[in-house]
Amino acid sequence: MGFFDKVLIGGGAVVAGTVARYLYQDHQETRRRRASPLSFEDGITQSQFVDIVEELGRRTARVHRVVVDGMTVTLHVKSNSGLSTWSAELDFNDYGHLTGAYWLSTENTQSSIPKHFADALQEQVRSRVSSPN
C-alpha cells in the first residue's frame, strides 16, 4: 500500500467520523428540541392551530387526512393514482414554541405538497404570532 492509498484511507476515515459525529449531534439536538414542553402562549392557541391545519387540509388537493399532535402535523396524501396514500410529518415545535419554523420529513420526496402545506401553515402561524387576535 502506497503513501497516497494510506492518505485516501485515512482521509476517508476522518470524513466518515466527522459525518457520524454531525449526524449524532443533529439527532441529539432534534430530541432536545422535541422534548421541550409545549407552550401555546405566543399568540395562537392549540385549538386555533388545529383549526388552521384542518382548514388547510380541506383546501389542499390530494390531502386525504391531517392529524395534529401538539405542534406536529401528519399529512396523509393520496397518490396520483388515488389507490394508495403516503405521509409527511411537519414539525412546528421550535423548542416548545410555535414560531412558524418547521422541520419536514416525507415518504415522497418528489412531491411538493408537504412543502406547499408547510409554507401555507407557516404563513398563517407567523401572521397570528406577530399580531395576535
Secondary structure, DSSP 4 states (H G I P E B T S, - for coil): --HHHHHHHHHHHHHHHHHHHHHHHHHHHHHHHHHSPPB--SS--HHHHHHHHHHHHHHSTTEEEEEEETTEEEEEEE-TTSS-EEEEEEE--BTTB--S--EEEES-TT-SHHHHHHHHHHHHHHHHHHS--
